Amino acid sequence: MILKRYLPKSLFGRALLIIMLPIGVMQIAVAYFFFNAHWDRVTANLSDSVSADIAVATTLFKQDPTVTRAEDLDALLSPGMQLSVVFREGDVLPVAQRRQMFFSNLDKTLRRALNENLDDPFWFDTTRYPNHIDVRVEVEGGYLRFIAARERVFAPTGFVFIFWLITATVLLTLVSIIFIRNQAKPIRLLADAADAYGKGQDLGNFKPSGASEVRRAGQSFLKMRSRIQRHLEQRTMMLAGVSHDLRTPLTRLKLQLAMQEDSEETRAARQDLMEMETMLNGYLDFARGQGSEIPEPVNIHDYLKAVVKGQSAKLDDKSIRKGLTATLRPIALSRALTNLISNSTKYAKGCQVSVKSSADRIEFYVDDAGPGIPPEQRKQAFRAFSRLDEARTQNIEGVGLGLSIARDIAQLHGGSLSLEDSPLGGLRAIISLPQ
């Protein structure tokens, strides 16, 4: 579980880890076995050879410890063996601490070989010169200084091997990144299209692409989108047809009642007809909840000022940041806010509208001081045709679709509608939309 916390969360990161982790483990294993099995053995053989040459030269010099003998040995060893010899008469071996190379096992290999072949004290340095090794052997009257070519002591193929190993890893990583990005891009486009459709936005030029499984998922998404749109269109057409068919007899009844004498029975019949017409309008509004209105940038202050105009609602201007704009469907959102304001007007005789915005979200608050809705009944309040008469005032007109329509419109924008306790003492409705 601890390891899972640090693993990549994206498909790109996980795919790259799946490809690069085995490659990295393999490269490390190959490098380890190469250094321990091959390079170390070759370097040991080379170090033994140079150490043996130094030991022979030291023995020959001891037979005649003069500068002339050292010069003769240098003339003998330098051309063919790449081993220079100099006698430093009167000097002593250095005592300063030598700097260790990055691969310290090279120094260990040379020290082991010199210990096996020499009986005299020695000192060596593998770091002072980039292409040579400095070995000094103590003799009577001073010390012999040997300068050997580095390739005679250490196998140069090790560094070449490491270079190509790193180069191959970098190339494989770049190829993997390009390949994985191309594979992850269609999935990201599909996710963006689904997110845009969830917010009711246009999908643009989205076309399924990528691997066969991803294309199949994209095609299924487009088919699902077509079925949903067809279903919504059929629902709208059906309810619009029912509303149109019922409006004709309602109109005839209204004309007949208008010609009747004004009486208590006539007024009651007219009220019933008005309620029936209100119900039909509510049904039709509910069916139009997934309209095809195109989102557009809107100045929030001016927009809300127009929405609350003529209604029993007060706009909290101080809550709106100067110049605040948002991209939304103005007609649809106006219908949602109007439904919420209308509910507050029915149950609380007025409300207050305010706004809270951030970098990625904008929230519209509708607060009232009415009786509110108990928390355990708020989920039920969103159901279509739901009437919570126990929590609200009795005999209120409407068909119980106001909150359902408002929630559908919020979801159409990719947002949500929630109910909370209001600071005014009643109910707070919050429409939260992404920016």
N, C-alpha and C positions, 0 to 999 in steps of 0.2 A: 504493500500500500504506500509506503514511503517513496519507493522508486517510481510508482505511478504518478506521484505528484509532480515529479520533475520531467516526465516524458512529454514530448511535443503533443499538442492538442490538435493541430491542423493536419489535414490529409497530406499536405506537402511535407511537413516536418516528419511525420511518421513514415511516409514512403522513403524519404531521404535517409532516415535512420535505418530502415530495413535494408536498404542497399549498401549504405556506407559502413554500418557496423560490422558485417562479415568481412568486407574488404579491409577495414582497419585492423580487425583481429588477425586476419590472414597475413597482412603486411608485417605486423608486429611479430607474429610467430616465425615468419620467414627470416626477418632480420635477426631475431634471437638465435635461431638455429644456424644461420649463416655465420654469425660472429663466433658462436661457441664451437661449431663443428668444423668450419672451413677456414675462415679468416684467422682465427686464433692459431690453428695448426700451421697454416702457411707462414704467418708472422713468426711463430716460434722457430720454424726451420730456418728462416732468413736470419733471425737474431742469433741462432746457434752458429751459422756460417760466419757472420761478421765477428762474433765473439771468438771463434776459433782462429780467425786470421789475426785478430788483435793479440791473442795469447801467443801465437807463433812469433809475431813480430816482437813482442815483449821479450820472449825467450832469446831470440837472436840478438836483441839489443843488449841484454844482460851479459852476453859473452864478450862484448866489447862496448861498454857504456860511454861512447864518445859521440860528439856532434856529427863526426864524419859517418859513423855507422848509421845514425838516424837519417842522414841525407841519402845514404845508399838504400836504406829500406824504403824511403819515400819514392826514390826513383824506380824501385822495383814494384811497389804496390800501387802507386797512383795510376799508371796507364791502364792496366788490365783489371784491377780489383776496385777502382774508384775509392781508394783508401789512402788518405794523406797522413804522414807521420812527421811530427816536429818534436824535438827534445827541448824542453824548457828547463835549462840548467839553473839550479838554485831556487826554483819556484816550488810552492806547496799546493796541494789540492785545495780547491775552494771549499768553504764551509757554509756558504749562503744557501738558504733553502730554495730549491728549484720549484718553479711553477709547474703545476700538474696540467697535462693535456686534458682535453674534454674526454677522450677515451683513455682513462688512466691504466687500463689493462695493457696498453702498449708499453708503458714504462715498466710494468710488472714483468712482462715477457722479456724485455731486454735485461732487466736486473737479474732475473733468474738465469739467463744464458751467460751473463758475465760472471756471476757467482760460480757457475759450474766450470767455467774455462779458465778463470784467473785466480791465482792465490794472493795477488797483491791488491792493496787498497785501490779503489777506483771511484770515479765520479763521472756522471754523464748528464747531458742536457739535451732534451728532444724538442725544446720550444724556442731557443734563441734564433735558429736559422730555419727558414721555411722549407729548404730542400736538403738540409744536411743534419747529421747527428754529431754532437761533440762528446767524445769519450776520452777521459784522462786517467792514466794508470801511473801510480806512484812507483818510481824506481830510485835507485841510489843516486843522489846528487840532484834530484828534481823530479819531473814527471814527463811521460810521453803523452802528447796530445794527438788523438786520432780524429780526423774529420772524415766521416763516411756518408755517402749518398743516402738519402732517406729511403729510396726505393730498395736499397740493399738490406734494410732493417725491417721495414714495414711494408706489407702488401698494399700497393696503391689502389688495387681493384676494390677494396672495401668502400672507399669514399665514392668511387664511381657507381658502385652498386647502390649505395644509399641515395645518391643523387637521382638515379633513374627510378628508384623505388618511390621517392617523394614526387618526382615528376609524373610518374604513372598514376599515383594517387590523386594528384591535383587534376590531371586530365580526366580521370574517371569521375571525380567529383563534379567537374564542370559539365560533363556529358550527362551525368545523372540529374543535375539541377535543371538543365534545359529540358530533358525528357520528362521529368516529373512535373515541371511547370506546365508543359503542354498537355499532360494528362489531367492535371488538377484544374486547369482553366475551364474546360466544359462543365465541370461540377460546380465551380464557382458561378459561372454564368447561369446555370440552372437554378442555383440557390438565389441569385439576384432576381431572376425572373419570377420565381415563386414568391419572394418577398414583395416584389413590385405588384404582383397580382393580388397578394393579400392586402396591400394598401390601396387597391383599386386603380393602380397606375397602368399606363400603357407598357406592354412588354417590349416595344421597339422592334428591332430586327432579330429577335431571338430565334435561333434554329438549333435543333439538337445536333451535337457534334461530339467528337471524342471516341472513346472505346465503344464497342457494341452495347455493353451494359448501360453506359451513360446515355447513349443515343436512345436506347429503349426507354430509360427513365424520362428523358426529355419528351419523347413522343407520347408517353403515357400522361405526362403532365399537360401537354397541349390537348389531348383527347378529353381529359378530366375538365379542363377549362372550358372546352366547347360544350360538354354535357351540362356543366353548371350554368353557363350562359343561356343555353337552350331551355333549361328548366326555369330559370328566372324569367325569361321572355314568355314562356308558356303561362307561368303564374300571373305575370302582369297582364297578359292578354285576357286570361280567363276572368280575373277580377275586374278588369276594365270592361269586359263584355257584360259581366253580371251587373256592374254598376250602371252601365249604359241602358241595359234592358230594364232595370228597376227604376231608373230615373223617369222613363216615359210614363208609366202608370202613376208614379208619385206626382209628376207634373199635372196630370189630369185630375188627380185628387185635390191638389192644391188649388186648381182653377175652380173645381166644383165647390170647394169649401169657401173660396173667396166670394162666390155668388150666393152663398147661404147667409141667412140673417145671423148677426153677431149674437151668440149665446154662449153659455158656459160649456155646452157640449161641443160647439164649433171650435171654441178656443182650445179645448182639450185635444180635439182631433188635429188641429194645426200644430200643437206642441208635439204630438206623437209623430207627425210627418217631419218636423224639424229634427227630432232625435233620429229618425230613420235616415234622413239625409246626412246627418253628422256621422252615423255609423258607416254609411257607404263611403264617405270621404276618408274615414279612418282606415277602412279595409284597403282602399285604393292607395293611400299613402304607405301602408305597410307593404303592399305588393311592390311599390316603387322604391323600396329601401336600397336596392342595388342599382341605382340609376347610372346612366352613362355620362354624367357631367364630368368635364375635364378639370383637373385641379389647376389653380392659378394663384399667383402671389396676391396676398391681401394685407392691407394695413389694418392691424387688429383693432386699434382704437376706433377708427372710422367705421369699421365693419360692425363692431359690437354696439356702437352708438346707434346705428341704423336698425339693428336687431331689436334692441330694447325700446326703441321709439314707439310710443303709443301703447305700451304694455305696462303692467304694474310691476316694474322692475327698476332697480337703481343700479347704475353702472359705477363701479369703484375705479375712477380714473387713475388714482395714485398707484394702483397695482399694475398698470400697463406701462412698460418701459417705452420711452419716447422713440418713435420710429420703428416699433416692433412690427415685423411682417412675418407671415407664414404662408406656405403653399397648401391650399385646401380647396374643397368644393364648397363655395360660398352658399349656394342655394340649399344643398343637402345639410350642411352644418347649421344653417339658419333654422331649418325645420327641426333639427334635434334640439337646439337651444330654445326654440319657441315651445316645443313640447314640455321641456323641463320648466320653463318659466310659467307655462299654462298650468302645470300641475301645482306649482307653488302658489299661484294665484288662487286656484280652487281651494287648496287646503290651508293656506297661510295668509291669504290676502296680500301677497307681495313677496318679493325676494331681492337679493343682491347678487350681482354678477361681477366676478373678479377674475384676474388672470395671474398665472405664475409661469414664468418661462425660464428655460436653461439652454445650454448649448445644443442639446439634442431633443428636447421635448418642450411642448407647450400645453398647459393645463387650464381648462375653463371651469370655474367654480360657480355653482348656482346654490346659494344658501337661503334658507327660509327659517322662520320662527314658529312653524306649525307643529303638529303633533308628532311628526317624524314617522319612521318605520322601524320596528324592532329589528335588531341585527339578525335574528333567526328567520325573519320573513323577507329579508332584502333579496335573497336569491330568487324566491318565488315571485317577487315583484317584477322581474324581468321577463317572466313568461307571458306569451301573447294571450290577450283576453283575460289577464289576471286582474281581479279587483279585490284589494285588501280593505274591505269595508270595516273590518274589526279595528284596524289601525287608523283609518281615515274617517272623515266625515261621511255620513250616510247620504244616499240620494244625490250623488255627484254624477253629472253627465259624462259620457265617454264610454268607450268600449274596452278599455284596458290595453291599448296598444301604444300609448305614448312612450313609455320606457323601452319597449321592444324596438320601436322605430329608432329612438335615439341611440340605443346600443348598436343596432345594425349600421347606422351611419358612422358611429365612432369606429367600428370594426372595418368599415369600408375605407376609412382613412389609415388603417393599420394601427389603430389605437384601441382604447377601451373606455367603458363607462362604469363607474363604481359609485356606491352609496356609502356615506359616512355620517357621523354625528356632526352637526353644524355648530360653529362657535356662537351662532345666534340662538341656539337652543332647539332647532328643528332638524331638518334633513339637509345634508350637503350632497349634491350630485357633482361628480368630477368627470369631465371628458378629457382624457389624456391622449394627446396625439404626438407622433414623432415629427421632428422638424425636418 
